[in-house]
Amino acid sequence: MKKVFLSGMLALSCWMGPVAMAQNKHSFALSKTEFLLDGKPFQMISGEMHPARIPHEYWRHRIQMAKAMGCNTIAAYVFWNYQEPVKGQFNFKTGNHNIAEFIRIAQEEGMWVLLRPGPYVCAEWEFGGLPSYLLQMPDIKVRCMDPRYMQAVSSYITHLAAEVKPLLVTHGGPVLMMQIENEYGSYGNDKEYLYALKDLWVKSGIDIPFYTADGPTAFMLEAGSVEGAAIGLDSGSSEADFAAAAKQNPNVPAFSSESYPGWLTHWGEQWQRPGIDGISREVKFLMDTKRSFNLYVIHGGTNFGFTAGANSGGKGGYEPDITSYDYDAPINEQGNATPKYMALRQLIGAYLPKGKKLPAIPAPIPAIGIPAFNMTPFTAVWDHLPQPVHSPQPMSFEAYGQDYGFMLYKTTLIGHKNGKLTIKDLHDYATVFLNGKYIGKIDRRLGEHTIELPHSDVKNPVLEILVEGMGRINFADALIDRKGITDRVVLEGMTLMNWEVYSLPMNEKFVEGLTASSANADKPGQFFKGTFQLDKPGDTYIDMSAWKKGIVWVNGHNLGRYWEIGPQHRLYCPAPWLKQGINEIVVFDLHQAVPAPVKGATSLL
């Protein structure tokens, strides 16, 4: 009975504490073993979601969903490269970039906040959240005391701190703790770097407790921890895990900073679908022992545009992530409750004091199907090439100042004109053309580097290599992952020189500027256009199962990548991006020269 009573009292503080937080200032502190809210033990039951992956119109709905599952806290990554896509150009005000608005909505909904600002975050996000402009410096070192890196980090911290300082618990806001870096013990051992980050935050006015997050192993905890900061465990699922944290530092509390209800999926894999039993056992253990925890993720959302990251495993040392970040999370990509959600809601709700109930589950966002409609050929990438840059040898995207999208490398063959063509080193996917005719593809993911060029009767054969840069690696020691052709191109042992390089970022401005043409209608690398009419907008999934590999824009919004290898064939399109009446869709496909139908479905699968 004592255990039940204490759990009940703790639960009461968990669910009643946030209600008045908008009206009163609160205190949050660390004891040796517990988190203290207003001087009393407090159990954080956190659900993680990422503002950049959720249409901002749906932020409140997703936070309400987390609250209805039993959470009292929201954890949120801030992606540095999303807030500062171009060096010195910060955006904290528009749409999904408005981090302060997300935090204020959480407070309005009676939720506390754990802020995870990086500068590195991992998160299956492009370059782990680091801005690609850093890679324009050929010898840059990241996540360490490289002065050029730290200068950029300092600017980021200064700007972000100004946004979030008024929202700290010390200023009447909901932000209880801030994470320093992320899983640093899995990457490096520069303790000076970690303390420098903490000092930068403190000097910028961040006066709340800090925490770190690492795997529950001795070497990770030693390399990744910071004296005085709470210890997050990724994950903390047993007494042994918490004992490892206590051994590292017995003077601060530990919590499960990432408990995993789901998992990520790469292109070419089966959908990752972890069952409910494992996470249920972990949550029960954490509830029974009154440990704080954060569900990573309670809602994943979507890697819109070019934001999906990659891992460094697999046959080719490269595993790009799919566009959907559904993650098999309790709240699915479209914001709906899953069986996993219902099971965890029931489990967490069982710890409420007698007579208390969780909030009602918010009504689901309406989803609509769209009957199949035809696409028509629009133009070819070959008809919209910009002025080229002359390069003695190919270089990476970053060397030309480009962050995402595609790049065309073009040269005339002199000497060897056929045979074994090798790209050293391709990042990440190339279609190869000789005299305007498609020869084949090279896929880094499969460990491919070479292709056979056939004999040509043309006196001066022209070689074209169209390279797609997919997600930059976001984890472990292969983090420096420049895009494009990063070394040389060799034909039968001869290094090919004198290239014309065309930048094709495929950003909104580029797509908006496309005009109809048919000069290269048979050459792979085509844009297609179509329209569909809606009486009323609703969430939908654009079904690309009849297409090969490419990008989809709806009303100018980049929905992300599709690829016939799957497992994802449908791209989430939220209702706020649609309109009553005529809607426009543009598709760029690397391989398909003949249009195929497109339709809208009501679910990911």
C-alpha positions in Angstrom: 0.0 0.0 0.0 2.9 2.4 0.8 4.2 1.9 -2.8 0.8 2.6 -4.3 0.3 5.6 -2.1 3.6 7.2 -2.9 3.2 6.5 -6.6 -0.2 8.1 -6.4 1.1 11.2 -4.7 3.9 11.4 -7.2 1.4 11.0 -10.1 -0.7 13.7 -8.6 2.2 16.1 -8.7 3.0 15.0 -12.2 -0.4 15.7 -13.6 -1.6 18.7 -11.5 1.7 20.5 -11.3 1.7 22.0 -14.8 -1.9 23.4 -14.6 -0.9 26.5 -12.8 2.5 27.0 -14.3 1.5 29.7 -16.7 0.3 31.8 -13.7 3.2 31.2 -11.2 6.9 31.0 -11.3 8.3 27.6 -10.4 11.7 26.2 -9.4 13.4 23.1 -10.8 16.5 21.6 -9.3 18.6 18.5 -9.0 19.1 16.6 -5.8 21.4 13.6 -5.6 18.8 11.2 -6.7 15.7 13.1 -7.8 14.4 16.0 -9.8 12.8 18.6 -7.6 9.9 20.8 -8.8 9.1 23.5 -6.3 11.2 21.6 -3.9 9.3 18.3 -4.2 10.2 15.1 -6.1 8.9 15.2 -9.6 8.7 12.4 -12.2 9.0 13.6 -15.8 6.9 11.5 -18.1 8.0 13.0 -21.4 7.1 12.4 -25.0 9.5 13.6 -27.7 8.5 15.4 -30.9 10.3 17.7 -33.2 8.7 21.0 -34.3 10.5 20.9 -37.7 8.9 17.6 -38.5 5.4 18.6 -37.8 3.4 21.2 -39.7 3.2 24.1 -37.2 -0.6 24.2 -37.6 -0.6 20.7 -35.9 1.8 21.5 -33.1 -1.0 21.9 -30.5 -2.8 18.8 -31.6 0.3 16.6 -31.3 1.1 18.1 -27.8 -2.5 17.4 -26.7 -2.1 13.8 -28.0 1.0 13.4 -25.8 -0.8 14.8 -22.8 -3.8 12.4 -23.4 -1.4 9.5 -23.4 -0.2 10.4 -19.9 2.8 12.7 -20.5 3.5 15.8 -18.5 6.5 16.9 -20.4 7.5 17.4 -24.1 11.1 16.9 -25.2 12.1 18.7 -28.4 15.1 18.8 -30.6 16.1 22.1 -32.2 17.9 21.5 -35.5 20.6 24.1 -35.9 20.7 23.7 -39.7 17.0 24.3 -39.9 17.3 27.5 -37.9 20.4 28.7 -39.7 20.4 27.2 -43.2 22.8 29.9 -44.5 25.6 31.1 -42.5 24.5 34.1 -40.5 20.9 33.9 -41.6 18.8 32.8 -38.7 15.1 32.1 -38.8 13.2 31.8 -35.5 10.0 33.6 -36.6 8.2 31.9 -39.6 6.2 28.7 -39.6 8.0 25.6 -38.2 11.1 27.7 -37.3 9.3 29.5 -34.5 10.7 27.5 -31.6 9.4 30.0 -29.0 5.9 29.5 -30.3 6.1 25.7 -29.9 7.3 26.1 -26.3 4.5 28.6 -25.6 1.9 26.2 -27.0 3.3 23.4 -24.7 2.9 25.8 -21.7 -0.6 26.7 -22.7 -1.4 23.0 -22.8 0.0 22.5 -19.3 3.1 20.7 -20.3 6.7 21.1 -19.2 9.6 21.1 -21.8 13.0 19.5 -22.1 15.0 21.4 -24.7 17.5 19.5 -26.8 19.4 22.2 -28.8 22.5 20.3 -29.8 24.4 21.8 -31.5 24.6 18.2 -32.7 21.5 16.1 -32.2 21.7 13.0 -34.4 17.9 12.4 -34.7 18.1 10.7 -38.2 18.2 14.3 -39.4 20.5 15.7 -42.1 24.1 15.9 -40.8 22.7 15.4 -37.2 21.5 19.0 -37.3 24.8 20.6 -38.1 24.7 23.2 -40.9 26.2 22.0 -44.2 27.9 25.4 -44.7 30.5 24.1 -42.2 31.6 21.5 -44.8 32.7 24.3 -47.2 35.8 24.4 -45.1 37.9 21.4 -46.5 39.6 20.6 -43.2 36.8 21.5 -40.7 36.5 19.3 -37.6 33.2 19.2 -35.8 32.0 18.4 -32.3 35.4 19.6 -30.9 37.3 22.7 -30.1 38.1 23.5 -33.8 38.0 27.4 -33.5 36.0 27.8 -36.7 33.4 25.3 -35.6 33.2 26.8 -32.1 32.8 30.3 -33.6 29.7 29.1 -35.5 28.4 27.2 -32.5 28.8 30.3 -30.3 26.7 32.4 -32.8 24.0 29.7 -32.8 23.9 29.4 -29.1 23.7 33.2 -28.7 20.8 33.5 -31.1 18.8 30.5 -29.8 19.4 31.5 -26.1 17.8 34.9 -26.9 14.7 33.1 -28.1 14.3 30.6 -25.3 15.5 32.6 -22.2 12.1 34.1 -21.5 10.6 30.6 -21.6 12.8 29.0 -18.9 11.2 27.9 -15.7 13.3 30.6 -13.9 11.4 33.2 -15.9 7.9 31.7 -15.5 8.2 29.4 -18.6 7.9 25.7 -19.0 11.5 24.8 -20.0 12.9 22.7 -17.1 16.2 21.4 -18.4 18.5 21.8 -21.4 20.7 19.1 -22.9 24.3 19.6 -23.6 25.3 18.1 -27.0 23.9 14.6 -27.6 25.3 11.1 -27.1 28.8 12.6 -27.1 30.3 9.5 -25.5 29.4 7.6 -28.7 31.6 10.0 -30.8 34.4 11.7 -29.0 36.2 12.4 -25.7 36.8 16.2 -25.7 35.6 17.2 -22.3 36.8 20.7 -22.8 34.3 20.9 -25.7 31.4 19.8 -23.5 32.3 22.3 -20.8 32.8 25.1 -23.4 29.2 24.4 -24.6 27.9 24.6 -21.1 29.8 27.9 -20.5 28.4 29.4 -23.7 24.8 28.6 -22.6 25.4 30.0 -19.1 27.0 33.2 -20.5 23.9 33.6 -22.7 21.6 33.6 -19.7 20.5 30.0 -19.5 20.1 29.5 -15.8 18.3 26.1 -15.6 19.8 22.7 -14.9 21.6 20.8 -17.7 21.7 17.2 -18.6 23.6 14.9 -21.0 22.4 11.8 -22.7 24.5 8.7 -23.5 24.2 5.0 -23.7 24.4 3.2 -20.3 28.0 2.0 -20.7 31.0 3.1 -18.7 33.1 4.5 -21.5 30.1 6.5 -23.0 29.1 7.9 -19.7 32.7 8.9 -18.8 33.3 10.6 -22.2 29.8 12.2 -22.5 29.0 13.4 -19.0 29.4 16.9 -17.5 29.9 17.5 -13.8 26.8 18.9 -12.2 24.5 17.9 -15.1 21.9 15.2 -14.8 22.6 12.0 -16.5 20.3 10.8 -19.3 20.5 7.2 -20.3 19.7 6.1 -23.9 17.9 4.1 -22.6 17.6 3.4 -18.9 15.6 0.2 -18.8 17.1 -1.6 -15.7 18.6 -1.1 -12.3 22.0 -1.9 -13.8 21.7 1.0 -16.2 20.9 3.4 -13.4 23.7 1.9 -11.3 26.1 2.7 -14.1 24.9 6.3 -14.0 25.4 6.5 -10.3 28.9 5.1 -10.6 29.7 7.8 -13.0 28.3 10.5 -10.8 26.5 9.7 -7.5 25.6 13.4 -6.9 23.1 13.9 -9.7 19.9 12.2 -10.7 19.6 10.0 -13.8 16.7 9.3 -16.0 15.9 7.4 -19.2 16.4 10.2 -21.7 15.4 8.0 -24.7 13.1 5.1 -24.2 12.3 3.6 -27.6 8.7 2.7 -28.5 9.7 2.4 -32.2 12.7 2.6 -34.5 13.9 4.2 -37.7 13.7 2.7 -41.3 16.2 3.0 -44.1 15.5 2.8 -47.9 15.5 -0.7 -49.1 14.6 -2.2 -45.7 11.4 -3.7 -44.3 9.4 -1.3 -42.1 10.8 -1.3 -38.6 7.9 -2.4 -36.3 9.0 -3.1 -32.7 6.2 -4.6 -30.7 4.6 -3.2 -27.6 5.9 -5.7 -25.1 9.4 -4.3 -24.8 8.5 -0.7 -24.3 5.6 -1.7 -22.0 8.0 -3.6 -19.7 10.4 -0.6 -19.7 7.7 2.0 -18.9 6.3 -0.2 -16.2 9.8 -0.5 -14.6 10.2 3.2 -14.8 6.8 3.9 -13.3 7.2 1.4 -10.6 10.6 2.8 -9.6 9.4 6.4 -10.0 12.1 7.2 -12.5 11.7 10.0 -15.0 11.8 9.1 -18.7 11.4 10.4 -22.2 9.8 8.4 -25.0 11.9 8.8 -28.1 9.7 9.4 -30.0 6.1 9.7 -29.0 5.4 11.2 -32.5 8.0 11.2 -35.3 6.4 13.3 -38.1 8.1 13.7 -41.5 11.4 14.4 -43.0 10.0 17.0 -45.5 12.2 18.2 -48.3 15.9 17.1 -48.1 16.0 16.8 -44.3 16.3 13.0 -43.9 19.6 11.8 -42.6 21.5 8.6 -43.0 23.6 6.0 -41.1 27.0 4.6 -42.0 26.3 0.9 -42.0 25.2 -1.5 -44.7 27.1 -2.9 -47.8 28.2 0.5 -49.0 28.8 2.1 -45.6 25.7 4.3 -46.3 22.1 3.8 -45.3 19.8 6.7 -46.2 16.7 7.2 -44.1 13.2 7.3 -45.7 11.1 10.4 -45.9 8.6 9.3 -43.3 9.6 9.5 -39.7 6.6 7.6 -38.5 9.1 5.5 -36.5 6.3 3.2 -35.5 5.7 5.7 -32.7 2.6 5.7 -30.5 1.3 8.7 -32.4 1.7 7.9 -36.1 2.9 10.2 -38.8 -0.5 11.7 -39.4 -1.1 12.2 -35.7 -3.4 9.3 -35.0 -3.4 7.1 -31.9 -2.0 3.6 -32.6 -2.6 0.3 -30.6 0.8 1.1 -29.0 -0.5 4.5 -27.9 -3.6 2.9 -26.4 -1.5 0.3 -24.5 0.9 2.9 -23.1 -2.0 5.3 -22.2 -3.7 2.5 -20.2 -0.4 1.6 -18.5 0.5 5.1 -17.5 -3.1 5.9 -16.6 -3.0 3.0 -14.1 -0.7 5.1 -11.9 -3.0 8.0 -11.6 -4.5 8.8 -8.1 -7.9 7.3 -7.5 -10.6 9.4 -9.2 -8.2 11.1 -11.6 -8.4 10.5 -15.4 -6.3 11.3 -18.3 -7.6 13.9 -20.8 -9.8 12.7 -23.6 -7.9 11.7 -26.7 -8.2 14.6 -29.3 -10.3 13.9 -32.3 -8.1 12.7 -35.3 -7.3 15.0 -38.1 -9.5 14.2 -41.1 -7.8 12.3 -43.9 -9.0 12.1 -47.5 -8.4 10.0 -50.5 -7.9 11.5 -53.9 -8.9 9.5 -57.0 -6.1 8.7 -59.4 -5.3 11.5 -61.8 -2.9 11.7 -64.8 0.4 13.6 -64.8 1.7 15.2 -68.0 5.3 15.8 -69.2 6.3 19.3 -68.3 10.0 19.8 -68.8 13.4 18.3 -68.3 16.2 19.2 -66.0 18.4 19.3 -69.1 16.4 22.3 -70.3 17.0 24.3 -67.2 20.8 24.1 -66.6 22.3 27.2 -65.0 25.6 28.7 -66.0 28.3 26.1 -65.3 31.4 26.4 -63.2 34.6 25.2 -64.8 36.6 22.8 -62.6 39.8 20.9 -63.5 38.4 18.0 -61.5 34.9 17.5 -59.9 34.4 18.7 -56.4 31.7 18.3 -53.7 28.4 20.2 -53.5 29.8 22.1 -50.6 32.9 23.3 -52.5 30.5 25.0 -54.9 28.4 26.5 -52.1 25.4 24.1 -52.6 23.7 22.4 -49.7 21.1 19.9 -51.0 19.6 18.6 -54.3 21.4 17.5 -57.4 24.5 18.4 -59.4 25.5 17.7 -63.0 29.1 17.0 -63.9 29.9 17.2 -67.6 33.1 16.5 -69.6 34.4 15.6 -73.0 36.3 12.3 -73.2 39.8 12.5 -74.6 42.1 9.5 -74.8 40.0 6.6 -73.3 36.5 6.9 -74.6 34.9 3.6 -73.3 35.5 1.0 -70.7 35.4 0.9 -66.9 34.3 4.2 -65.4 35.0 4.6 -61.7 33.7 7.5 -59.5 35.9 8.2 -56.5 34.0 8.8 -54.3 30.3 9.1 -55.1 27.9 10.6 -52.6 25.3 9.3 -53.1 23.4 8.3 -56.3 24.3 9.0 -59.9 22.7 8.5 -63.3 25.3 8.3 -66.1 24.8 9.5 -69.7 27.1 9.2 -72.8 26.2 11.5 -75.7 22.9 12.2 -74.1 21.9 8.5 -73.8 21.3 6.9 -70.4 23.9 4.3 -69.6 22.9 3.3 -66.0 23.0 4.2 -62.3 25.6 4.0 -59.6 24.3 3.6 -56.0 26.6 4.3 -53.0 24.1 2.4 -50.8 25.0 -0.8 -52.6 28.7 -0.2 -52.6 28.7 0.6 -56.3 31.5 2.7 -57.7 31.8 1.7 -61.4 29.9 1.4 -64.6 30.9 0.2 -68.1 30.9 2.9 -70.8 30.1 1.4 -74.2 32.0 2.2 -77.4 30.9 5.4 -79.1 31.2 6.4 -82.7 31.2 10.1 -81.7 34.6 11.7 -82.2 34.4 13.7 -79.0 32.0 11.8 -76.6 30.3 13.8 -73.9 30.0 12.2 -70.4 27.4 13.5 -68.0 26.9 12.4 -64.4 23.8 13.6 -62.6 24.4 13.2 -58.9 21.7 13.2 -56.2 22.9 14.1 -52.7 20.8 12.2 -50.3 20.9 12.6 -46.5 24.2 13.3 -44.8 25.3 10.8 -42.3 24.0 11.8 -38.8 25.7 9.4 -36.4 29.1 8.0 -35.4 32.5 8.6 -36.8 31.6 9.0 -40.5 29.8 12.3 -39.7 31.8 14.3 -42.3 29.8 13.3 -45.4 30.1 15.8 -48.2 27.9 15.3 -51.3 28.5 14.9 -55.0 31.7 13.6 -56.5 34.1 14.1 -53.6 37.4 12.9 -55.3 37.9 12.0 -58.9 36.4 10.2 -62.0 38.6 7.6 -63.6 38.1 5.9 -67.0 40.3 2.8 -67.5 42.8 4.2 -65.1 42.9 7.7 -66.6 41.7 10.6 -64.4 39.2 12.7 -66.3 39.8 16.4 -66.3 38.2 19.7 -67.3 34.6 19.5 -66.1 31.6 21.8 -66.4 29.6 21.7 -63.2 26.0 22.7 -63.0 24.3 23.5 -59.6 20.8 22.1 -59.3 19.6 22.7 -55.7 16.0 21.9 -56.6 14.8 24.4 -54.0 11.5 26.3 -54.2 12.9 29.1 -56.3 14.3 26.6 -58.8 11.0 24.7 -59.1 8.9 27.9 -59.3 11.1 29.1 -62.2 10.6 26.0 -64.4 8.9 26.5 -67.8 7.4 24.0 -70.2 9.7 22.5 -72.8 10.1 19.3 -74.8 13.7 19.5 -76.2 14.9 16.5 -74.1 11.6 14.7 -73.6 13.1 11.2 -73.9 16.1 11.7 -71.7 15.7 10.5 -68.1 15.6 13.4 -65.6 12.1 14.7 -66.3 9.6 16.9 -64.5 5.9 16.1 -64.7 3.0 18.3 -63.7 -0.6 17.5 -62.7 -3.6 19.0 -60.9 -6.3 17.7 -58.7 -9.4 19.4 -57.4 -10.6 19.3 -53.8 -14.0 20.3 -52.4 -12.4 20.4 -48.9 -8.7 19.9 -47.9 -7.7 17.1 -45.7 -4.6 15.2 -44.8 -3.6 12.7 -47.5 -0.7 10.5 -48.7 0.5 11.0 -52.2 0.9 7.5 -53.7 4.0 7.2 -55.9 4.0 3.5 -56.3 3.9 3.7 -60.1 7.0 5.9 -60.2 10.8 5.2 -59.9 12.9 7.6 -57.8 12.5 11.3 -57.2 10.9 14.3 -55.4 7.3 15.6 -55.1 6.1 19.1 -54.7 2.5 20.0 -53.9 1.5 23.6 -54.2 5.2 24.4 -53.9 5.8 22.3 -50.7 8.5 19.7 -51.0 7.0 16.5 -49.6 10.4 14.6 -49.8 11.8 11.7 -51.6 10.2 8.5 -53.0 12.0 5.5 -54.3 10.6 2.3 -55.9 12.9 0.1 -53.7 10.6 1.1 -50.8 9.4 0.4 -48.2 7.8 3.8 -48.5 5.7 4.5 -51.5 3.4 7.2 -50.1 4.3 10.7 -49.0 2.4 12.5 -46.3 0.8 15.8 -47.4 -0.9 17.7 -44.6 -4.2 19.5 -45.1 -2.7 23.0 -44.5 -0.6 22.6 -47.7 -3.7 21.9 -49.7 -6.6 24.2 -50.7 -10.2 24.1 -51.9 -10.3 24.0 -55.6 -7.3 23.3 -57.9 -4.1 22.0 -56.4 -0.8 21.5 -58.3 1.7 18.7 -58.1 5.2 18.6 -59.7 7.2 15.4 -59.8 10.9 15.1 -60.7 11.9 11.5 -61.5 15.4 10.4 -62.2 14.4 7.4 -64.4 10.9 7.7 -65.6 10.4 9.3 -69.0 6.7 8.4 -69.4 4.1 9.8 -66.9 2.1 7.5 -64.5 -1.0 8.1 -62.5 -0.9 9.6 -59.0 -3.5 9.3 -56.3 -4.1 10.3 -52.7 -4.5 7.6 -49.9 -5.7 8.0 -46.3 -2.7 6.2 -44.7 1.0 5.5 -45.0 0.4 1.9 -45.8 
